[in-house]
């Protein structure tokens, strides 16, 4: 039943949340090391880090596809760098 669908009695019922999608990933050694650093530094779970990484990559890729630049700025020095993804 769709969100907001009316059932007998005239009440709206919310849609059930979609089950999480599960994936299995084989990490290259560099990515595995980076994941370990993130786990130690942030205290987040592997699932949280993976979800954030995918969401961040989607955002950055969409910006680059729209012709925008991704720029890193150091507030202490005022130095900026354009980030390029290969």
PDB file of N, CA, C and O in Angstrom:
ATOM      1  N   UNK A   1       0.848  -1.160   0.000  1.00  0.00           N
ATOM      2  CA  UNK A   1       0.000   0.000   0.000  1.00  0.00           C
ATOM      3  C   UNK A   1       0.894   1.223   0.000  1.00  0.00           C
ATOM      4  O   UNK A   1       1.904   1.236   0.703  1.00  0.00           O
ATOM      5  N   UNK A   2       0.558   2.250  -0.765  1.00  0.00           N
ATOM      6  CA  UNK A   2       1.343   3.470  -0.870  1.00  0.00           C
ATOM      7  C   UNK A   2       1.193   4.332   0.373  1.00  0.00           C
ATOM      8  O   UNK A   2       0.212   4.227   1.109  1.00  0.00           O
ATOM      9  N   UNK A   3       2.204   5.203   0.595  1.00  0.00           N
ATOM     10  CA  UNK A   3       2.107   6.165   1.696  1.00  0.00           C
ATOM     11  C   UNK A   3       0.890   7.036   1.454  1.00  0.00           C
ATOM     12  O   UNK A   3       0.669   7.512   0.341  1.00  0.00           O
ATOM     13  N   UNK A   4       0.109   7.241   2.487  1.00  0.00           N
ATOM     14  CA  UNK A   4      -1.058   8.083   2.357  1.00  0.00           C
ATOM     15  C   UNK A   4      -2.253   7.371   1.762  1.00  0.00           C
ATOM     16  O   UNK A   4      -3.284   8.004   1.534  1.00  0.00           O
ATOM     17  N   UNK A   5      -2.153   6.084   1.502  1.00  0.00           N
ATOM     18  CA  UNK A   5      -3.277   5.346   0.922  1.00  0.00           C
ATOM     19  C   UNK A   5      -4.362   5.206   1.980  1.00  0.00           C
ATOM     20  O   UNK A   5      -4.072   4.990   3.157  1.00  0.00           O
ATOM     21  N   UNK A   6      -5.596   5.330   1.555  1.00  0.00           N
ATOM     22  CA  UNK A   6      -6.707   5.222   2.485  1.00  0.00           C
ATOM     23  C   UNK A   6      -7.138   3.775   2.601  1.00  0.00           C
ATOM     24  O   UNK A   6      -7.299   3.080   1.597  1.00  0.00           O
ATOM     25  N   UNK A   7      -7.321   3.333   3.816  1.00  0.00           N
ATOM     26  CA  UNK A   7      -7.772   1.974   4.077  1.00  0.00           C
ATOM     27  C   UNK A   7      -9.201   2.038   4.589  1.00  0.00           C
ATOM     28  O   UNK A   7      -9.732   3.121   4.835  1.00  0.00           O
ATOM     29  N   UNK A   8      -9.821   0.878   4.748  1.00  0.00           N
ATOM     30  CA  UNK A   8     -11.177   0.835   5.264  1.00  0.00           C
ATOM     31  C   UNK A   8     -11.237   1.619   6.565  1.00  0.00           C
ATOM     32  O   UNK A   8     -10.364   1.465   7.418  1.00  0.00           O
ATOM     33  N   UNK A   9     -12.224   2.433   6.725  1.00  0.00           N
ATOM     34  CA  UNK A   9     -12.336   3.271   7.902  1.00  0.00           C
ATOM     35  C   UNK A   9     -11.840   4.681   7.633  1.00  0.00           C
ATOM     36  O   UNK A   9     -12.000   5.561   8.479  1.00  0.00           O
ATOM     37  N   UNK A  10     -11.232   4.917   6.455  1.00  0.00           N
ATOM     38  CA  UNK A  10     -10.858   6.258   6.048  1.00  0.00           C
ATOM     39  C   UNK A  10      -9.572   6.801   6.644  1.00  0.00           C
ATOM     40  O   UNK A  10      -9.342   8.006   6.545  1.00  0.00           O
ATOM     41  N   UNK A  11      -8.729   6.000   7.249  1.00  0.00           N
ATOM     42  CA  UNK A  11      -7.486   6.496   7.856  1.00  0.00           C
ATOM     43  C   UNK A  11      -6.315   6.285   6.906  1.00  0.00           C
ATOM     44  O   UNK A  11      -6.260   5.296   6.176  1.00  0.00           O
ATOM     45  N   UNK A  12      -5.384   7.226   6.928  1.00  0.00           N
ATOM     46  CA  UNK A  12      -4.154   7.102   6.150  1.00  0.00           C
ATOM     47  C   UNK A  12      -3.157   6.266   6.938  1.00  0.00           C
ATOM     48  O   UNK A  12      -3.046   6.398   8.157  1.00  0.00           O
ATOM     49  N   UNK A  13      -2.428   5.399   6.226  1.00  0.00           N
ATOM     50  CA  UNK A  13      -1.394   4.602   6.874  1.00  0.00           C
ATOM     51  C   UNK A  13      -0.064   4.911   6.217  1.00  0.00           C
ATOM     52  O   UNK A  13       0.014   4.987   4.991  1.00  0.00           O
ATOM     53  N   UNK A  14       0.986   5.093   7.007  1.00  0.00           N
ATOM     54  CA  UNK A  14       2.298   5.356   6.402  1.00  0.00           C
ATOM     55  C   UNK A  14       2.843   4.089   5.737  1.00  0.00           C
ATOM     56  O   UNK A  14       2.550   2.969   6.157  1.00  0.00           O
ATOM     57  N   UNK A  15       3.639   4.299   4.694  1.00  0.00           N
ATOM     58  CA  UNK A  15       4.274   3.160   4.020  1.00  0.00           C
ATOM     59  C   UNK A  15       5.351   2.581   4.925  1.00  0.00           C
ATOM     60  O   UNK A  15       6.007   3.310   5.668  1.00  0.00           O
ATOM     61  N   UNK A  16       5.526   1.285   4.861  1.00  0.00           N
ATOM     62  CA  UNK A  16       6.587   0.627   5.628  1.00  0.00           C
ATOM     63  C   UNK A  16       7.936   1.029   5.045  1.00  0.00           C
ATOM     64  O   UNK A  16       8.069   1.128   3.825  1.00  0.00           O
ATOM     65  N   UNK A  17       8.946   1.263   5.896  1.00  0.00           N
ATOM     66  CA  UNK A  17      10.262   1.626   5.366  1.00  0.00           C
ATOM     67  C   UNK A  17      10.856   0.475   4.560  1.00  0.00           C
ATOM     68  O   UNK A  17      10.655  -0.699   4.873  1.00  0.00           O
ATOM     69  N   UNK A  18      11.584   0.841   3.528  1.00  0.00           N
ATOM     70  CA  UNK A  18      12.237  -0.178   2.698  1.00  0.00           C
ATOM     71  C   UNK A  18      13.326  -0.860   3.522  1.00  0.00           C
ATOM     72  O   UNK A  18      13.998  -0.205   4.318  1.00  0.00           O
ATOM     73  N   UNK A  19      13.507  -2.159   3.343  1.00  0.00           N
ATOM     74  CA  UNK A  19      14.591  -2.838   4.067  1.00  0.00           C
ATOM     75  C   UNK A  19      15.940  -2.332   3.563  1.00  0.00           C
ATOM     76  O   UNK A  19      16.055  -1.956   2.396  1.00  0.00           O
ATOM     77  N   UNK A  20      16.958  -2.314   4.417  1.00  0.00           N
ATOM     78  CA  UNK A  20      18.268  -1.841   3.965  1.00  0.00           C
ATOM     79  C   UNK A  20      18.838  -2.758   2.887  1.00  0.00           C
ATOM     80  O   UNK A  20      18.628  -3.971   2.907  1.00  0.00           O
ATOM     81  N   UNK A  21      19.558  -2.158   1.953  1.00  0.00           N
ATOM     82  CA  UNK A  21      20.209  -2.955   0.912  1.00  0.00           C
ATOM     83  C   UNK A  21      21.573  -3.384   1.428  1.00  0.00           C
ATOM     84  O   UNK A  21      22.338  -2.569   1.942  1.00  0.00           O
ATOM     85  N   UNK A  22      21.870  -4.669   1.287  1.00  0.00           N
ATOM     86  CA  UNK A  22      23.137  -5.200   1.767  1.00  0.00           C
ATOM     87  C   UNK A  22      24.066  -5.429   0.574  1.00  0.00           C
ATOM     88  O   UNK A  22      23.640  -5.856  -0.499  1.00  0.00           O
ATOM     89  N   UNK A  23      25.351  -5.130   0.796  1.00  0.00           N
ATOM     90  CA  UNK A  23      26.366  -5.372  -0.227  1.00  0.00           C
ATOM     91  C   UNK A  23      27.589  -6.006   0.438  1.00  0.00           C
ATOM     92  O   UNK A  23      27.795  -5.878   1.645  1.00  0.00           O
ATOM     93  N   UNK A  24      28.385  -6.682  -0.366  1.00  0.00           N
ATOM     94  CA  UNK A  24      29.661  -7.208   0.082  1.00  0.00           C
ATOM     95  C   UNK A  24      30.727  -6.512  -0.751  1.00  0.00           C
ATOM     96  O   UNK A  24      30.616  -6.431  -1.974  1.00  0.00           O
ATOM     97  N   UNK A  25      31.750  -6.016  -0.089  1.00  0.00           N
ATOM     98  CA  UNK A  25      32.777  -5.240  -0.780  1.00  0.00           C
ATOM     99  C   UNK A  25      34.153  -5.836  -0.487  1.00  0.00           C
ATOM    100  O   UNK A  25      34.476  -6.133   0.663  1.00  0.00           O
ATOM    101  N   UNK A  26      34.950  -6.006  -1.526  1.00  0.00           N
ATOM    102  CA  UNK A  26      36.344  -6.419  -1.367  1.00  0.00           C
ATOM    103  C   UNK A  26      37.199  -5.153  -1.469  1.00  0.00           C
ATOM    104  O   UNK A  26      37.288  -4.544  -2.535  1.00  0.00           O
ATOM    105  N   UNK A  27      37.820  -4.764  -0.363  1.00  0.00           N
ATOM    106  CA  UNK A  27      38.607  -3.534  -0.345  1.00  0.00           C
ATOM    107  C   UNK A  27      40.049  -3.789  -0.746  1.00  0.00           C
ATOM    108  O   UNK A  27      40.652  -4.786  -0.351  1.00  0.00           O
ATOM    109  N   UNK A  28      40.591  -2.873  -1.536  1.00  0.00           N
ATOM    110  CA  UNK A  28      42.022  -2.920  -1.822  1.00  0.00           C
ATOM    111  C   UNK A  28      42.748  -2.520  -0.540  1.00  0.00           C
ATOM    112  O   UNK A  28      42.144  -1.887   0.326  1.00  0.00           O
ATOM    113  N   UNK A  29      44.033  -2.873  -0.392  1.00  0.00           N
ATOM    114  CA  UNK A  29      44.750  -2.575   0.854  1.00  0.00           C
ATOM    115  C   UNK A  29      44.709  -1.095   1.267  1.00  0.00           C
ATOM    116  O   UNK A  29      44.561  -0.799   2.453  1.00  0.00           O
ATOM    117  N   UNK A  30      44.835  -0.174   0.325  1.00  0.00           N
ATOM    118  CA  UNK A  30      44.797   1.266   0.645  1.00  0.00           C
ATOM    119  C   UNK A  30      43.447   1.646   1.244  1.00  0.00           C
ATOM    120  O   UNK A  30      43.393   2.349   2.254  1.00  0.00           O
ATOM    121  N   UNK A  31      42.364   1.190   0.635  1.00  0.00           N
ATOM    122  CA  UNK A  31      41.026   1.509   1.143  1.00  0.00           C
ATOM    123  C   UNK A  31      40.794   0.870   2.511  1.00  0.00           C
ATOM    124  O   UNK A  31      40.172   1.481   3.380  1.00  0.00           O
ATOM    125  N   UNK A  32      41.287  -0.349   2.711  1.00  0.00           N
ATOM    126  CA  UNK A  32      41.145  -1.016   4.005  1.00  0.00           C
ATOM    127  C   UNK A  32      41.893  -0.242   5.088  1.00  0.00           C
ATOM    128  O   UNK A  32      41.396  -0.095   6.205  1.00  0.00           O
ATOM    129  N   UNK A  33      43.074   0.246   4.763  1.00  0.00           N
ATOM    130  CA  UNK A  33      43.844   1.053   5.714  1.00  0.00           C
ATOM    131  C   UNK A  33      43.150   2.372   6.025  1.00  0.00           C
ATOM    132  O   UNK A  33      43.107   2.809   7.175  1.00  0.00           O
ATOM    133  N   UNK A  34      42.607   2.997   4.988  1.00  0.00           N
ATOM    134  CA  UNK A  34      41.880   4.250   5.192  1.00  0.00           C
ATOM    135  C   UNK A  34      40.630   4.019   6.040  1.00  0.00           C
ATOM    136  O   UNK A  34      40.291   4.849   6.884  1.00  0.00           O
ATOM    137  N   UNK A  35      39.949   2.907   5.821  1.00  0.00           N
ATOM    138  CA  UNK A  35      38.771   2.579   6.622  1.00  0.00           C
ATOM    139  C   UNK A  35      39.171   2.415   8.089  1.00  0.00           C
ATOM    140  O   UNK A  35      38.476   2.905   8.979  1.00  0.00           O
ATOM    141  N   UNK A  36      40.271   1.738   8.340  1.00  0.00           N
ATOM    142  CA  UNK A  36      40.749   1.546   9.715  1.00  0.00           C
ATOM    143  C   UNK A  36      41.039   2.889  10.381  1.00  0.00           C
ATOM    144  O   UNK A  36      40.678   3.100  11.539  1.00  0.00           O
ATOM    145  N   UNK A  37      41.690   3.800   9.651  1.00  0.00           N
ATOM    146  CA  UNK A  37      41.972   5.131  10.190  1.00  0.00           C
ATOM    147  C   UNK A  37      40.668   5.856  10.534  1.00  0.00           C
ATOM    148  O   UNK A  37      40.567   6.495  11.582  1.00  0.00           O
ATOM    149  N   UNK A  38      39.680   5.756   9.656  1.00  0.00           N
ATOM    150  CA  UNK A  38      38.395   6.408   9.906  1.00  0.00           C
ATOM    151  C   UNK A  38      37.679   5.805  11.102  1.00  0.00           C
ATOM    152  O   UNK A  38      37.093   6.527  11.909  1.00  0.00           O
ATOM    153  N   UNK A  39      37.725   4.478  11.217  1.00  0.00           N
ATOM    154  CA  UNK A  39      37.112   3.813  12.374  1.00  0.00           C
ATOM    155  C   UNK A  39      37.734   4.316  13.668  1.00  0.00           C
ATOM    156  O   UNK A  39      37.027   4.624  14.628  1.00  0.00           O
ATOM    157  N   UNK A  40      39.065   4.399  13.688  1.00  0.00           N
ATOM    158  CA  UNK A  40      39.779   4.840  14.886  1.00  0.00           C
ATOM    159  C   UNK A  40      39.512   6.315  15.192  1.00  0.00           C
ATOM    160  O   UNK A  40      39.295   6.685  16.346  1.00  0.00           O
ATOM    161  N   UNK A  41      39.529   7.152  14.155  1.00  0.00           N
ATOM    162  CA  UNK A  41      39.402   8.591  14.342  1.00  0.00           C
ATOM    163  C   UNK A  41      37.981   9.037  14.670  1.00  0.00           C
ATOM    164  O   UNK A  41      37.787   9.949  15.474  1.00  0.00           O
ATOM    165  N   UNK A  42      36.985   8.396  14.051  1.00  0.00           N
ATOM    166  CA  UNK A  42      35.613   8.876  14.197  1.00  0.00           C
ATOM    167  C   UNK A  42      34.793   8.100  15.209  1.00  0.00           C
ATOM    168  O   UNK A  42      33.861   8.643  15.803  1.00  0.00           O
ATOM    169  N   UNK A  43      35.134   6.820  15.412  1.00  0.00           N
ATOM    170  CA  UNK A  43      34.306   5.981  16.277  1.00  0.00           C
ATOM    171  C   UNK A  43      33.026   5.525  15.599  1.00  0.00           C
ATOM    172  O   UNK A  43      32.180   4.901  16.238  1.00  0.00           O
ATOM    173  N   UNK A  44      32.871   5.826  14.321  1.00  0.00           N
ATOM    174  CA  UNK A  44      31.694   5.385  13.577  1.00  0.00           C
ATOM    175  C   UNK A  44      31.835   3.922  13.192  1.00  0.00           C
ATOM    176  O   UNK A  44      32.933   3.367  13.225  1.00  0.00           O
ATOM    177  N   UNK A  45      30.721   3.300  12.829  1.00  0.00           N
ATOM    178  CA  UNK A  45      30.748   1.911  12.374  1.00  0.00           C
ATOM    179  C   UNK A  45      31.139   1.858  10.891  1.00  0.00           C
ATOM    180  O   UNK A  45      31.099   2.865  10.185  1.00  0.00           O
ATOM    181  N   UNK A  46      31.513   0.672  10.448  1.00  0.00           N
ATOM    182  CA  UNK A  46      31.809   0.479   9.022  1.00  0.00           C
ATOM    183  C   UNK A  46      30.598   0.833   8.170  1.00  0.00           C
ATOM    184  O   UNK A  46      30.741   1.412   7.094  1.00  0.00           O
ATOM    185  N   UNK A  47      29.411   0.489   8.647  1.00  0.00           N
ATOM    186  CA  UNK A  47      28.186   0.803   7.911  1.00  0.00           C
ATOM    187  C   UNK A  47      28.003   2.307   7.796  1.00  0.00           C
ATOM    188  O   UNK A  47      27.708   2.814   6.713  1.00  0.00           O
ATOM    189  N   UNK A  48      28.175   3.032   8.909  1.00  0.00           N
ATOM    190  CA  UNK A  48      28.017   4.487   8.869  1.00  0.00           C
ATOM    191  C   UNK A  48      29.034   5.130   7.930  1.00  0.00           C
ATOM    192  O   UNK A  48      28.687   6.008   7.139  1.00  0.00           O
ATOM    193  N   UNK A  49      30.275   4.696   8.019  1.00  0.00           N
ATOM    194  CA  UNK A  49      31.321   5.255   7.159  1.00  0.00           C
ATOM    195  C   UNK A  49      31.011   4.972   5.695  1.00  0.00           C
ATOM    196  O   UNK A  49      31.151   5.859   4.853  1.00  0.00           O
ATOM    197  N   UNK A  50      30.599   3.769   5.386  1.00  0.00           N
ATOM    198  CA  UNK A  50      30.268   3.402   4.005  1.00  0.00           C
ATOM    199  C   UNK A  50      29.104   4.227   3.483  1.00  0.00           C
ATOM    200  O   UNK A  50      29.160   4.741   2.366  1.00  0.00           O
ATOM    201  N   UNK A  51      28.047   4.358   4.282  1.00  0.00           N
ATOM    202  CA  UNK A  51      26.896   5.161   3.855  1.00  0.00           C
ATOM    203  C   UNK A  51      27.292   6.613   3.612  1.00  0.00           C
ATOM    204  O   UNK A  51      26.877   7.215   2.621  1.00  0.00           O
ATOM    205  N   UNK A  52      28.087   7.172   4.508  1.00  0.00           N
ATOM    206  CA  UNK A  52      28.528   8.561   4.336  1.00  0.00           C
ATOM    207  C   UNK A  52      29.424   8.709   3.110  1.00  0.00           C
ATOM    208  O   UNK A  52      29.322   9.695   2.379  1.00  0.00           O
ATOM    209  N   UNK A  53      30.301   7.734   2.884  1.00  0.00           N
ATOM    210  CA  UNK A  53      31.204   7.800   1.741  1.00  0.00           C
ATOM    211  C   UNK A  53      30.428   7.771   0.425  1.00  0.00           C
ATOM    212  O   UNK A  53      30.740   8.529  -0.494  1.00  0.00           O
ATOM    213  N   UNK A  54      29.438   6.917   0.330  1.00  0.00           N
ATOM    214  CA  UNK A  54      28.640   6.830  -0.899  1.00  0.00           C
ATOM    215  C   UNK A  54      27.860   8.116  -1.111  1.00  0.00           C
ATOM    216  O   UNK A  54      27.799   8.628  -2.229  1.00  0.00           O
ATOM    217  N   UNK A  55      27.263   8.644  -0.047  1.00  0.00           N
ATOM    218  CA  UNK A  55      26.490   9.884  -0.159  1.00  0.00           C
ATOM    219  C   UNK A  55      27.397  11.052  -0.543  1.00  0.00           C
ATOM    220  O   UNK A  55      27.029  11.871  -1.385  1.00  0.00           O
ATOM    221  N   UNK A  56      28.577  11.133   0.067  1.00  0.00           N
ATOM    222  CA  UNK A  56      29.518  12.193  -0.271  1.00  0.00           C
ATOM    223  C   UNK A  56      29.988  12.064  -1.718  1.00  0.00           C
ATOM    224  O   UNK A  56      30.045  13.063  -2.435  1.00  0.00           O
ATOM    225  N   UNK A  57      30.322  10.861  -2.154  1.00  0.00           N
ATOM    226  CA  UNK A  57      30.773  10.665  -3.522  1.00  0.00           C
ATOM    227  C   UNK A  57      29.679  11.037  -4.517  1.00  0.00           C
ATOM    228  O   UNK A  57      29.964  11.644  -5.549  1.00  0.00           O
ATOM    229  N   UNK A  58      28.439  10.682  -4.219  1.00  0.00           N
ATOM    230  CA  UNK A  58      27.330  11.042  -5.119  1.00  0.00           C
ATOM    231  C   UNK A  58      27.215  12.555  -5.231  1.00  0.00           C
ATOM    232  O   UNK A  58      27.032  13.080  -6.329  1.00  0.00           O
ATOM    233  N   UNK A  59      27.319  13.264  -4.107  1.00  0.00           N
ATOM    234  CA  UNK A  59      27.243  14.721  -4.119  1.00  0.00           C
ATOM    235  C   UNK A  59      28.375  15.324  -4.950  1.00  0.00           C
ATOM    236  O   UNK A  59      28.136  16.169  -5.812  1.00  0.00           O
ATOM    237  N   UNK A  60      29.610  14.886  -4.686  1.00  0.00           N
ATOM    238  CA  UNK A  60      30.766  15.435  -5.397  1.00  0.00           C
ATOM    239  C   UNK A  60      30.675  15.131  -6.883  1.00  0.00           C
ATOM    240  O   UNK A  60      30.926  16.008  -7.710  1.00  0.00           O
ATOM    241  N   UNK A  61      30.322  13.905  -7.233  1.00  0.00           N
ATOM    242  CA  UNK A  61      30.219  13.535  -8.650  1.00  0.00           C
ATOM    243  C   UNK A  61      29.144  14.365  -9.341  1.00  0.00           C
ATOM    244  O   UNK A  61      29.336  14.790 -10.480  1.00  0.00           O
ATOM    245  N   UNK A  62      28.017  14.604  -8.675  1.00  0.00           N
ATOM    246  CA  UNK A  62      26.943  15.414  -9.261  1.00  0.00           C
ATOM    247  C   UNK A  62      27.414  16.850  -9.494  1.00  0.00           C
ATOM    248  O   UNK A  62      27.083  17.454 -10.515  1.00  0.00           O
ATOM    249  N   UNK A  63      28.186  17.397  -8.550  1.00  0.00           N
ATOM    250  CA  UNK A  63      28.691  18.759  -8.702  1.00  0.00           C
ATOM    251  C   UNK A  63      29.660  18.847  -9.875  1.00  0.00           C
ATOM    252  O   UNK A  63      29.579  19.770 -10.685  1.00  0.00           O
ATOM    253  N   UNK A  64      30.571  17.889  -9.963  1.00  0.00           N
ATOM    254  CA  UNK A  64      31.540  17.876 -11.059  1.00  0.00           C
ATOM    255  C   UNK A  64      30.830  17.679 -12.395  1.00  0.00           C
ATOM    256  O   UNK A  64      31.182  18.325 -13.382  1.00  0.00           O
ATOM    257  N   UNK A  65      29.839  16.797 -12.435  1.00  0.00           N
ATOM    258  CA  UNK A  65      29.073  16.575 -13.673  1.00  0.00           C
ATOM    259  C   UNK A  65      28.321  17.828 -14.109  1.00  0.00           C
ATOM    260  O   UNK A  65      28.056  18.020 -15.296  1.00  0.00           O
ATOM    261  N   UNK A  66      27.977  18.683 -13.134  1.00  0.00           N
ATOM    262  CA  UNK A  66      27.273  19.931 -13.439  1.00  0.00           C
ATOM    263  C   UNK A  66      28.252  21.054 -13.800  1.00  0.00           C
ATOM    264  O   UNK A  66      27.849  22.204 -13.972  1.00  0.00           O
ATOM    265  N   UNK A  67      29.542  20.711 -13.914  1.00  0.00           N
ATOM    266  CA  UNK A  67      30.542  21.683 -14.314  1.00  0.00           C
ATOM    267  C   UNK A  67      31.095  22.531 -13.174  1.00  0.00           C
ATOM    268  O   UNK A  67      31.757  23.539 -13.422  1.00  0.00           O
ATOM    269  N   UNK A  68      30.836  22.140 -11.936  1.00  0.00           N
ATOM    270  CA  UNK A  68      31.339  22.890 -10.792  1.00  0.00           C
ATOM    271  C   UNK A  68      32.677  22.328 -10.337  1.00  0.00           C
ATOM    272  O   UNK A  68      33.044  21.206 -10.689  1.00  0.00           O
ATOM    273  N   UNK A  69      33.402  23.116  -9.552  1.00  0.00           N
ATOM    274  CA  UNK A  69      34.692  22.696  -9.010  1.00  0.00           C
ATOM    275  C   UNK A  69      34.532  22.372  -7.532  1.00  0.00           C
ATOM    276  O   UNK A  69      33.717  22.975  -6.834  1.00  0.00           O
ATOM    277  N   UNK A  70      35.316  21.421  -7.071  1.00  0.00           N
ATOM    278  CA  UNK A  70      35.391  21.111  -5.650  1.00  0.00           C
ATOM    279  C   UNK A  70      36.691  21.734  -5.152  1.00  0.00           C
ATOM    280  O   UNK A  70      37.772  21.455  -5.670  1.00  0.00           O
ATOM    281  N   UNK A  71      36.561  22.585  -4.137  1.00  0.00           N
ATOM    282  CA  UNK A  71      37.711  23.348  -3.653  1.00  0.00           C
ATOM    283  C   UNK A  71      37.891  23.110  -2.156  1.00  0.00           C
ATOM    284  O   UNK A  71      36.929  23.126  -1.387  1.00  0.00           O
ATOM    285  N   UNK A  72      39.147  22.889  -1.760  1.00  0.00           N
ATOM    286  CA  UNK A  72      39.523  22.751  -0.355  1.00  0.00           C
ATOM    287  C   UNK A  72      40.196  24.059   0.063  1.00  0.00           C
ATOM    288  O   UNK A  72      41.062  24.572  -0.645  1.00  0.00           O
ATOM    289  N   UNK A  73      39.795  24.587   1.208  1.00  0.00           N
ATOM    290  CA  UNK A  73      40.360  25.839   1.688  1.00  0.00           C
ATOM    291  C   UNK A  73      40.947  25.638   3.083  1.00  0.00           C
ATOM    292  O   UNK A  73      40.317  25.027   3.946  1.00  0.00           O
ATOM    293  N   UNK A  74      42.154  26.155   3.296  1.00  0.00           N
ATOM    294  CA  UNK A  74      42.790  26.116   4.616  1.00  0.00           C
ATOM    295  C   UNK A  74      42.513  27.453   5.290  1.00  0.00           C
ATOM    296  O   UNK A  74      43.062  28.475   4.877  1.00  0.00           O
ATOM    297  N   UNK A  75      41.665  27.465   6.325  1.00  0.00           N
ATOM    298  CA  UNK A  75      41.310  28.738   6.945  1.00  0.00           C
ATOM    299  C   UNK A  75      42.487  29.436   7.635  1.00  0.00           C
ATOM    300  O   UNK A  75      42.465  30.655   7.804  1.00  0.00           O
ATOM    301  N   UNK A  76      43.510  28.679   8.033  1.00  0.00           N
ATOM    302  CA  UNK A  76      44.669  29.293   8.696  1.00  0.00           C
ATOM    303  C   UNK A  76      45.534  30.073   7.729  1.00  0.00           C
ATOM    304  O   UNK A  76      46.020  31.156   8.058  1.00  0.00           O
ATOM    305  N   UNK A  77      45.734  29.523   6.520  1.00  0.00           N
ATOM    306  CA  UNK A  77      46.628  30.177   5.560  1.00  0.00           C
ATOM    307  C   UNK A  77      45.877  30.900   4.452  1.00  0.00           C
ATOM    308  O   UNK A  77      46.449  31.743   3.761  1.00  0.00           O
ATOM    309  N   UNK A  78      44.610  30.580   4.280  1.00  0.00           N
ATOM    310  CA  UNK A  78      43.838  31.160   3.182  1.00  0.00           C
ATOM    311  C   UNK A  78      44.105  30.470   1.855  1.00  0.00           C
ATOM    312  O   UNK A  78      43.535  30.845   0.830  1.00  0.00           O
ATOM    313  N   UNK A  79      44.966  29.464   1.871  1.00  0.00           N
ATOM    314  CA  UNK A  79      45.303  28.728   0.647  1.00  0.00           C
ATOM    315  C   UNK A  79      44.109  27.884   0.207  1.00  0.00           C
ATOM    316  O   UNK A  79      43.432  27.269   1.031  1.00  0.00           O
ATOM    317  N   UNK A  80      43.860  27.864  -1.108  1.00  0.00           N
ATOM    318  CA  UNK A  80      42.809  27.009  -1.663  1.00  0.00           C
ATOM    319  C   UNK A  80      43.399  26.116  -2.736  1.00  0.00           C
ATOM    320  O   UNK A  80      44.370  26.471  -3.404  1.00  0.00           O
ATOM    321  N   UNK A  81      42.787  24.943  -2.887  1.00  0.00           N
ATOM    322  CA  UNK A  81      43.210  23.984  -3.916  1.00  0.00           C
ATOM    323  C   UNK A  81      41.971  23.405  -4.575  1.00  0.00           C
ATOM    324  O   UNK A  81      40.993  23.085  -3.899  1.00  0.00           O
ATOM    325  N   UNK A  82      42.013  23.272  -5.884  1.00  0.00           N
ATOM    326  CA  UNK A  82      40.950  22.600  -6.610  1.00  0.00           C
ATOM    327  C   UNK A  82      41.214  21.106  -6.523  1.00  0.00           C
ATOM    328  O   UNK A  82      42.330  20.651  -6.777  1.00  0.00           O
ATOM    329  N   UNK A  83      40.189  20.346  -6.164  1.00  0.00           N
ATOM    330  CA  UNK A  83      40.309  18.887  -6.037  1.00  0.00           C
ATOM    331  C   UNK A  83      39.891  18.260  -7.358  1.00  0.00           C
ATOM    332  O   UNK A  83      38.807  18.540  -7.870  1.00  0.00           O
ATOM    333  N   UNK A  84      40.750  17.414  -7.907  1.00  0.00           N
ATOM    334  CA  UNK A  84      40.434  16.720  -9.141  1.00  0.00           C
ATOM    335  C   UNK A  84      40.345  15.228  -8.864  1.00  0.00           C
ATOM    336  O   UNK A  84      41.200  14.663  -8.183  1.00  0.00           O
ATOM    337  N   UNK A  85      39.303  14.593  -9.396  1.00  0.00           N
ATOM    338  CA  UNK A  85      39.112  13.156  -9.230  1.00  0.00           C
ATOM    339  C   UNK A  85      39.414  12.483 -10.553  1.00  0.00           C
ATOM    340  O   UNK A  85      38.927  12.917 -11.596  1.00  0.00           O
ATOM    341  N   UNK A  86      40.207  11.436 -10.523  1.00  0.00           N
ATOM    342  CA  UNK A  86      40.579  10.716 -11.755  1.00  0.00           C
ATOM    343  C   UNK A  86      39.787   9.459 -11.894  1.00  0.00           C
ATOM    344  O   UNK A  86      39.962   8.724 -12.866  1.00  0.00           O
TER     345      UNK A  86
END
